[in-house]
Amino acid sequence: MKKRAVSMLLTAVMAVTGMAATATVAHAEGEEGKVINIYSWNDEFRTRLEAIYPEVESTSSDGTVTTLKDGTEIHWIINPNQDGVYQQKLDEALLNQADASDDDKVDIFLTETDYVFKYTDKDADVAMPLTDLGIDPDTDLADQYDFTRTTASDSDGVQRGSTWQCCPGTLVYRRDIAKEVFGTDDPAEVGEKVKDWDTMKETAAQLKEKGYYTFASYADTFRLYGNSITQSWVQPGETTITVDQKIMDWVNDSKEWLDAGFLNPTVKGQWNDDWNKAMGSQSKVFAFLFPAWGIDFTLSPNWDGDAGSWAVTNPPQEYNWGGSYIHAATGTDNPEHAKDIILAMTADKDNLLKISKDYSDFTNTKSGMAEAATDDANFSSEFLGGQNPFTYFAPVAENIKIAPLSAYDQGCVELIQNSFSDYFQGNVDFDKAKANFETAIKERYPEISEVKWPE
């Protein structure tokens, strides 16, 4: 029996899916709509689409409307990802999909890895199978990294979304700090000093002796541990959250590193002002763990020093962080536009290489990224001092195995970090942090009946 994981989406949506699907077929055989409503949480997809999609004519000054050459308007509906706001707004729109006028229907929506599972659920059927759009994943998307295709598929292996991104993570470090502490800023030599967690701890002690923090926050390492869980937070059809031992390893190691002075104690979590300032030139933080989007979208805007002050090397553990998946909404009145956009954004190698070149995004063609990794002339980064970061991204991408997913991942990831942040800061004890997580997760997801902790 379906629990409210997909619940309230998506039980109600199941009741109207048949009507919406019929509408989609009807539109596929007739005239497309004049408005394409795309739901997302920032302008990343819009900027990439406008960079490569030949049908783009113009964009409004406020970025809310993109007009295509055939007169169709893309309306961008943007809501913040934090605290589940984006999902709430998207769910409301999907619940109204069957009764919405053509100009108000959701046509395309984006998801992140943390909650893609919820929207690719076959019973919810809110994201169309790509084959229903006329896309054959086995041929059209054969060059994509396998784990991205798996992530965008339902439990029967039917692919219901596609992404232009592959998000292998690296370690990004300050060259000036490396030279002072290690005598070199060479990525290969620095890579030896951060090649695994035991070595990393020795290096952290070296950095501390010189007055530097290894990372800004305990939250900076979370994705490496979270990518290593062996079972999903919630098993299909269950209402029990199981906290994996890897998550508790993160708690224990974070407390150890914080107490040892390897992390900046004033930076509490991520996506806040103190964390942003830790990326500035006056910071004593040596490194951040980022995928390509993190360098372009987060680190670069917060850096106030000279270009070339940062470099990329291997992380202490291979990991993936993020990935934005594009889905055609069941019931769209623009299936042909949706097909064309998905293929242009996720299957055209030249388009994806242009995105990689212009934005340093690690994009989702295996052959394209192999080329980029050896093409220093075209894929070096001014921000990284002329380094070609793809030489470090590509090997990580080849070895990524995506952690088992559930519909509850975003809430679990956010709330476990929030609850233990208070513990790290000395505001609550260990048991109270556990109890606070249990309370918070049940408030976010009332259907959760139990939280199981590792022995």
Salt bridges, closest charged atoms under 4 A:
GLU32 OE1 - HIS337 ND1 2.90
ASP43 OD2 - ARG46 NH2 3.61
GLU44 OE2 - ARG48 NH2 3.88
GLU50 OE1 - ARG46 NH1 3.07
ASP70 OD2 - HIS337 NE2 2.92
GLU73 OE1 - HIS75 NE2 2.82
ASP91 OD2 - LYS118 NZ 2.79
ASP102 OD2 - HIS27 NE2 3.56
ASP114 OD2 - ARG223 NH2 3.05
ASP121 OD2 - LYS2 NZ 2.80
ASP125 OD1 - ARG160 NH1 2.82
ASP138 OD1 - ARG149 NH2 2.93
ASP146 OD1 - LYS366 NZ 3.72
ASP154 OD2 - ARG160 NE 2.83
ASP156 OD2 - LYS122 NZ 3.08
ASP176 OD1 - ARG174 NE 2.87
ASP185 OD2 - ARG175 NH1 3.23
ASP185 OD2 - LYS179 NZ 3.93
GLU192 OE1 - LYS195 NZ 3.47
GLU256 OE2 - LYS201 NZ 2.89
ASP259 OD2 - LYS255 NZ 2.82
ASP273 OD2 - LYS277 NZ 3.02
ASP296 OD2 - ARG48 NH2 3.34
ASP358 OD2 - LYS354 NZ 2.83
ASP361 OD2 - ARG48 NE 3.28
GLU371 OE2 - LYS349 NZ 2.61
GLU414 OE1 - ARG444 NH2 3.10
GLU447 OE1 - ARG4 NE 3.93
